Amino acid sequence: MNSNFINILLVEDNLGDIFLIREMLKQTHTTDFELMSVSRLEEAIQCIHENSFGIILLDLSLPDSQGLDTFLNLACHASHIPTVVLTGSKDETLAVETVRHGAQDYLVKEQVSAEVLIRSIRYALERAQLLEKLRRNEEQLQQFNQELKERVEERTIELREKNEQLKNLLKRSMTDHLTGIANRYSVAELLEREWKNSLRNAMPLSIIMMDIDFFKPYNDTYGHPLGDECLKQVAHSIQQTLKRPKDLVARYGGEEFLAILPDTDRAGAMVVVRQIQADIWVLNLFHPASPIRDRITLSFGVATIIPEGKTQSTTLIAMADKALYLAKQRGRDRIEYNEPNA
C-alpha cells in the first residue's frame, strides 16, 4: 500500500459530519485521502465487495443499524480492513466492547480534531500492518513447525528402520546360518555376561560341550545335504531340551555344540546332559558308518565352576573341552565331567 495515498470508506448518514471529516482530512499535506461516503450499512457492505479500501471510518448510528451490531455486521465482511469508529456516543462500555471486538480506535465526534483524526487513521493503518505481518509470521512459523514435525517424523521412521536393520544384522551375525541357533560369537558374549553375574552372586555356572560322533563318515556316506539336515535336527533337539530362557545352545564348530547353563550346579548339568543324550537317541538318525552305534550319537564334556578371584571364563571352556576329549578317548557316546582343579 502506498503510504502517501489512502482510500477511505466513510459510513456516515449526517451530511454535516461528512463535510467536517472531509475538511479535516484536507489539513494534511503528507498524505492524499480519497474519501467515499455511504449513509447505510447495507451500502457499505456492497462497497467493500466492489472496491478496495485502506481504512473504514464508521458511525455506529445508521438508518439501518445501531450500536455494536453495526460494527459486528460490518466486520463480518471487512475483517481485513482496519476500522476506526467515529460516532457521537460517549458510552465507555460501548467503546471498550467495540475495540475488544476488533475496532482499531473509538473516537467521539465532538472531541475529534483534524490532528486526532489523522493520527488515529495512521496508527490504525500501522497497527493493521503490524497485525498482518504478525499473522503472516505466525503462518510461516506454523508452516515451519509442521515441516519440522514432518521431517522429524520422517527421520524417526528412517532411524527406526535403520535400527531394525542393524538389529537384524546383529542377530544374523550372532546366528548360525545353517541351524538357526546361536553361533560361536554369541557364546563369547553370553558367557562373559553370565560369568560376571555368577562371580558377583557366587552362583555356579555350567557348560556342556557336545560333538557328533563320527560325523565325517556320515557326511561321506550320505553327502553334505543330508549331513546339513542331521546338524539341523541335532541342534533343534538340543534347543528343545533346554527349557529355561537364560540357557543357550550354540553351534561351536563344524559338528560341535555348546550349551551354557547359568545358575546350574553339577547335579543340574548332569540332568540336562542326560536328557540331551536321550533325546538325540530318540531322533533315530541312522548312521551305518558309525563303528559304535547304528544311529547318530554324541560325546559330552561337562564342567561346572563358581567363578572367583582372577579366574577367566575361558577356564570353564577349557575344562569342558578337556572333558569332551576324555569322552572321545574313552569310546564316545558317553558323558565325562571335569572337576575343578582336576
N, C-alpha and C positions, 0 to 999 in steps of 0.2 A: 504494500500500500504506500502511495506517495504521501509523506507526512505533510507536504505543503498543499494538499488538496483533500478535503474531506466531504464526502457526500452524506448529508444528514436527512433523516426522515423525522419530521416533527408531527406528532399525533396530538392535535390541539383543535378544539372547536371554537375558541374565543379569538375573533379576528384581531382584537386589540393586543392580546398576548402574542399572537403570531407576528404582528408588526414590531413589537418591542424586542422580541427574540431576534428577528432579522437585523434590527438596528444594532443590537449588542454584538452580533457576530461580525458586523462590518467594522468593528472597532479594533480588530487585529490586523496587522499588516504582514504578518509572517505566514498566514495560512488562508487559503481560499476555501470558503464554505459554500457548497452547493446545497440549498435547502429546498426540500419538497415537503409540503404540508398536506395533511388529510385531517378530517374532522371526526371520523368514526373508526372504531376498532376494526370493523369489517373491511374498510378501505385500506387500513394499514396492513392487514394480513395479505390482502391482494397485492399491494405494492411490494411487499417483501418478496413475494414469489416472482414478481416480474422485474425487479430492479436489484441493484447491488448497492448496499448502504454500509458506510463505515461505522455509523452510530445512530441510535434512535433516542430522540427526546420525547418522553411520554407523559401526557397528563392522565391522571387516574380517573378523572371525572369526565366521561364522554357520553354522548346521547345514547349509545348502545351498550355501555359497560361502566361499572363503578367500582372504585376501591381496589383492593388487592387482586380481585378477579381479573381486572383489566390487565395488570402486569402478567399474571399467570397465564391467561389465554394468549397473550402476545408471545410470551416466552416459549410456548409450545411450537411456535412457527419461527422464532427468531433467537433460539438459544445461542447461535453462533455470532450474534451481533450484540456488542455491548450496548446496554440501555441505561440511560440516566432518567430518573423520574423527576419531572418538573411539574409540580402541582400546587394547588392553593391550600391544601390541607396541612395543618401543623400537628397532626396526630403522630406522636412519637412512637406509639405502638405500631402503627401502620408503617412508619418509616423503617423501624427495625425489621419487621416481617418482610418488607419488600426487599431490603438489602440481603436478608438471610436467604431469600429465595433466588438471589442472583442478580439483582439490580446493582449497577456499579456505583450509583450515588442517588441520594434523595434530596432534592432542592425544593425549597418553598419559594414560590414566585415572588412574593413581596420582599423577600430577603436577598434576591439574586441581583447581582450587578454583572456588567459585561465581563469584568475580570474573573468573578467567581464562576460564571457560566463557562467561559473559555477554558479556565483552569480545570474545571470538572470534566469537560469534554476530553482534554488532553490526558488527564490522569486515567479516565475511563478507558481511553484507547491504549495507553501504556499498560494498564493492568490486564486488559483483554489480550494484548500481545504477549505479555509475560505468562498469562494463564495458558494461552495457546502453545507457547514454547514449552511450558511445563508439561502440558498434555502430550505433546509430541515426544518430549524426553521420556515421559513415563511409558509411552507406547514402545519407544526404542528399547527402554530398559526391560519391559515385559518381553519384547521380542528377543532381546539378548538372553534373558533368563530362560526363555523357552528353548532357544537354540543351545544354550549351555546345558540345560537339562537333557535335551535330546542327545547332545554329544557325550554327556556323562553316562547316559543310559546305553548309548552305542558302545562306549569304551568299557562300561561294566560288562556288557554282554560279550564283548571281544575278549576281555580278561578272563571271564568265566570259561569261555570256550577254550582259551589257551591253557587255563588251569586244568580243565578236564583232559585236554590233550597231553599235558605234562603228567597228570596222574596216570593216564593210560600208558604213556611211555614208561613211566616209573614202574607201573605194575608189570608191563611186558618185560622190562629189564630185570625184574625180580622173579619172573615166572619161567619155568622150563617149557619151551615151546612144544615139546612132544607130549609130555604127560599132563601139563596144565597145573602141576603142583609147583611149589617154590623151588628156586634153583640155588646153587651154591652161594651166590652173592647174598641171598636172603638169610642164609644160615649165619653168616658173619655178623650181620646187623642185629638179628634177633638174639643170637647167643650172647652178644656183648651186652644188650639191654637186660636180658634175664640174669646174666652173671652179676651185673651191678645190683640188681634187685635182690638176688639171693645173698650177696655179700652184705648188703645193707640190713637185711632182715634175718640173717643167719639161717636161711632155708636151704634144703637140699635141691640140687639140680642134677637131672639125669640125662644121658644121651644114649641112644641106640643107633649103632651103625649096622647096616644090612647090605649084603651082597648076594645077588642071584648066583646060585651055584652053577658052574659050567655053562655060562651064558654064551660063550663063543661057539661051542659045538651046537647049541640050539640055533644060533644065527646061521651057522654053516649048513645045518640040516634043512631049515625052513626058509631061509632067506631073510633079508633085513625087514621087509614089510611086516612079516609075522613076528619078527623079533621086536619091532617097534610096538606092535599090538600087545605083546607079552609085557613089555615095560609099562604100558598104559594100564593094563589090568592089575599088575602088581602095585603100581603107585596108587591107584584108586582103592584097592583093598586096604593098604596101609592107612590111607587117609580116612577111610570109613571106620577103622578100628580106633583111631584117636578121637575120643569123644569130647574132650574139653576144647573150648575155643582158643585157649592160650597155647595148646600143644601145636607143634609144627612138624610137618614131614616135608623133606626136600629131596630132590634128585641131586646127589652129591657128586656123582661121576657117571660114567657110561651105564653100568648096571648096579651102581651103588646108591643106596638111600640112607638118609639120616633123619632121626626123629629127636626133637628137643622136648623134654618133659619138665617144665618148671614146677617147683614145689613138689617134687616127687622123690621119695627115698628109694633105696634098693628094692624093697619088697614091692612097692608100687610099680617100679620099672619092670620087674620080672613078670608081674601080672600082665602088663601091657605087651611085652615082647612074646610071651607065650600065646597070647590071643592073636597077635600078628602071625605067628608061625602056624597056628591052627587055621586061620582064615586063608592063608596062602595055600595050604594043603587042600582046603575045600575048593579052591579055584579049579583044581584038577587040570592044570595046563600040561598036557602030555609032553614028555621030554625023553624020547627013546635014546638020545645020545648021552644021557647022564649015566655015569658009572655007579651011582649010589641009589637012585630012585627012578621010578618010571614017570615022574612028573616034576614040575618046577619046585625047587626048594630054595631056602635062603639060609645063609650063615649070619649069626648075630654076635655083635660085640657090645656089651653094656657097661656103662661106667656111671658112678654117682659121686658127687662131691659137694661139700658145703664150703663155698669159697671163703677164703680168709687171707689176711696179710697181702703179700705181693703176688700171690698165685694168679696166673693168667687163664683166660677162658680156653686158650689153646691147649692147656694142660688136660682139660677134660676131653677134648677131641683126641689128643694123643692116647689117653687111657682107653677110650672106646675103640680106637683104631688098633691098638695092641690086642685088645680082647677079640676083635674080629679076626685078626691074624691068627690068633690061637685057635679060634673056631675052625678056620680053614685048614690049619695044620693038623688038627685032631679029627679030621674026617668030614667036615662040612655038615650041613643040615643040623646045626647044633647052636646052642647059646653058651657063650662064655662071658663071665663077669670079671671085671678088673677092679680089684680092691684098691683104694687109695694107698699110695706108698708101697704097692705090691711090686 
